[in-house]
């Protein structure tokens, strides 16, 4: 199943992508082999990832997130972190 993910780059910018293997894709980003955008902003850290039912759904969710403002993306990350801390 695919995942939608958000990376935080060295310069504080956020990068959104999709993959079927988050660990492998993160390693590719960290070694500069995944995208020009993140290659120029290393190191990157995984800030958020969510599994979705289909590749089509992943593309839609990636597009939705990419259209959010920076403040909305930060709110998404903050909300997910709070939710995760409550379920532990």
BALOBA-1460 file (C-alpha; in Angstrom, 3 decimals):
// residues 88
<rec num="1" residu="x" x="0.000" y="0.000" z="0.000"/>
<rec num="2" residu="x" x="1.250" y="3.507" z="-0.737"/>
<rec num="3" residu="x" x="2.110" y="6.239" z="1.728"/>
<rec num="4" residu="x" x="1.948" y="10.009" z="1.554"/>
<rec num="5" residu="x" x="4.780" y="11.648" z="3.497"/>
<rec num="6" residu="x" x="6.106" y="15.061" z="4.493"/>
<rec num="7" residu="x" x="9.794" y="15.794" z="4.992"/>
<rec num="8" residu="x" x="11.272" y="18.784" z="6.803"/>
<rec num="9" residu="x" x="14.354" y="20.066" z="5.008"/>
<rec num="10" residu="x" x="17.420" y="21.742" z="6.527"/>
<rec num="11" residu="x" x="16.088" y="25.181" z="5.537"/>
<rec num="12" residu="x" x="12.780" y="24.461" z="7.301"/>
<rec num="13" residu="x" x="10.812" y="23.955" z="4.093"/>
<rec num="14" residu="x" x="8.403" y="21.060" z="3.757"/>
<rec num="15" residu="x" x="8.438" y="18.499" z="0.954"/>
<rec num="16" residu="x" x="5.474" y="16.220" z="0.226"/>
<rec num="17" residu="x" x="5.740" y="12.965" z="-1.704"/>
<rec num="18" residu="x" x="4.340" y="9.461" z="-2.139"/>
<rec num="19" residu="x" x="5.965" y="6.040" z="-1.998"/>
<rec num="20" residu="x" x="5.303" y="2.383" z="-1.315"/>
<rec num="21" residu="x" x="8.336" y="2.116" z="0.999"/>
<rec num="22" residu="x" x="8.853" y="5.045" z="3.377"/>
<rec num="23" residu="x" x="12.169" y="3.823" z="4.811"/>
<rec num="24" residu="x" x="13.726" y="3.263" z="1.386"/>
<rec num="25" residu="x" x="12.437" y="6.585" z="0.058"/>
<rec num="26" residu="x" x="13.720" y="8.488" z="3.093"/>
<rec num="27" residu="x" x="17.164" y="6.935" z="2.582"/>
<rec num="28" residu="x" x="17.057" y="8.014" z="-1.066"/>
<rec num="29" residu="x" x="16.200" y="11.565" z="-0.024"/>
<rec num="30" residu="x" x="18.924" y="11.613" z="2.630"/>
<rec num="31" residu="x" x="21.561" y="10.528" z="0.126"/>
<rec num="32" residu="x" x="20.443" y="13.055" z="-2.501"/>
<rec num="33" residu="x" x="19.068" y="10.433" z="-4.887"/>
<rec num="34" residu="x" x="15.346" y="11.214" z="-4.699"/>
<rec num="35" residu="x" x="14.611" y="14.763" z="-5.854"/>
<rec num="36" residu="x" x="16.409" y="17.921" z="-6.872"/>
<rec num="37" residu="x" x="14.441" y="19.866" z="-4.283"/>
<rec num="38" residu="x" x="15.561" y="17.832" z="-1.286"/>
<rec num="39" residu="x" x="19.074" y="17.265" z="-2.655"/>
<rec num="40" residu="x" x="19.691" y="21.008" z="-2.330"/>
<rec num="41" residu="x" x="18.262" y="21.099" z="1.212"/>
<rec num="42" residu="x" x="19.909" y="18.183" z="3.025"/>
<rec num="43" residu="x" x="19.603" y="16.835" z="5.603"/>
<rec num="44" residu="x" x="15.904" y="15.995" z="5.642"/>
<rec num="45" residu="x" x="13.818" y="14.367" z="8.359"/>
<rec num="46" residu="x" x="10.533" y="12.528" z="8.120"/>
<rec num="47" residu="x" x="7.856" y="14.648" z="9.800"/>
<rec num="48" residu="x" x="4.709" y="12.771" z="8.837"/>
<rec num="49" residu="x" x="3.541" y="9.715" z="6.907"/>
<rec num="50" residu="x" x="0.145" y="8.182" z="6.343"/>
<rec num="51" residu="x" x="-0.782" y="4.971" z="4.579"/>
<rec num="52" residu="x" x="-3.593" y="5.240" z="2.026"/>
<rec num="53" residu="x" x="-5.597" y="2.494" z="0.300"/>
<rec num="54" residu="x" x="-4.500" y="3.056" z="-3.302"/>
<rec num="55" residu="x" x="-1.976" y="4.831" z="-5.505"/>
<rec num="56" residu="x" x="-4.810" y="6.957" z="-6.880"/>
<rec num="57" residu="x" x="-5.754" y="8.020" z="-3.355"/>
<rec num="58" residu="x" x="-2.096" y="8.769" z="-2.611"/>
<rec num="59" residu="x" x="-1.863" y="11.059" z="-5.644"/>
<rec num="60" residu="x" x="-5.019" y="12.896" z="-4.564"/>
<rec num="61" residu="x" x="-3.795" y="13.295" z="-0.973"/>
<rec num="62" residu="x" x="-0.357" y="14.457" z="-2.128"/>
<rec num="63" residu="x" x="-1.997" y="17.075" z="-4.348"/>
<rec num="64" residu="x" x="-4.315" y="18.185" z="-1.527"/>
<rec num="65" residu="x" x="-1.408" y="18.646" z="0.868"/>
<rec num="66" residu="x" x="0.711" y="20.459" z="-1.722"/>
<rec num="67" residu="x" x="-2.085" y="23.024" z="-2.166"/>
<rec num="68" residu="x" x="-2.153" y="23.832" z="1.569"/>
<rec num="69" residu="x" x="-0.428" y="26.946" z="2.844"/>
<rec num="70" residu="x" x="2.662" y="26.527" z="4.984"/>
<rec num="71" residu="x" x="0.632" y="27.374" z="8.108"/>
<rec num="72" residu="x" x="-1.937" y="24.725" z="7.201"/>
<rec num="73" residu="x" x="0.808" y="22.135" z="6.673"/>
<rec num="74" residu="x" x="2.353" y="23.013" z="10.050"/>
<rec num="75" residu="x" x="-1.103" y="22.673" z="11.653"/>
<rec num="76" residu="x" x="-1.482" y="19.237" z="10.028"/>
<rec num="77" residu="x" x="1.877" y="18.151" z="11.442"/>
<rec num="78" residu="x" x="1.045" y="19.557" z="14.883"/>
<rec num="79" residu="x" x="-2.377" y="17.868" z="14.961"/>
<rec num="80" residu="x" x="-0.874" y="14.507" z="13.994"/>
<rec num="81" residu="x" x="1.852" y="14.815" z="16.648"/>
<rec num="82" residu="x" x="-0.753" y="15.579" z="19.313"/>
<rec num="83" residu="x" x="-2.893" y="12.641" z="18.181"/>
<rec num="84" residu="x" x="0.098" y="10.306" z="18.244"/>
<rec num="85" residu="x" x="1.081" y="11.410" z="21.755"/>
<rec num="86" residu="x" x="-2.460" y="10.723" z="23.012"/>
<rec num="87" residu="x" x="-2.486" y="7.173" z="21.625"/>
<rec num="88" residu="x" x="0.782" y="6.168" z="23.296"/>
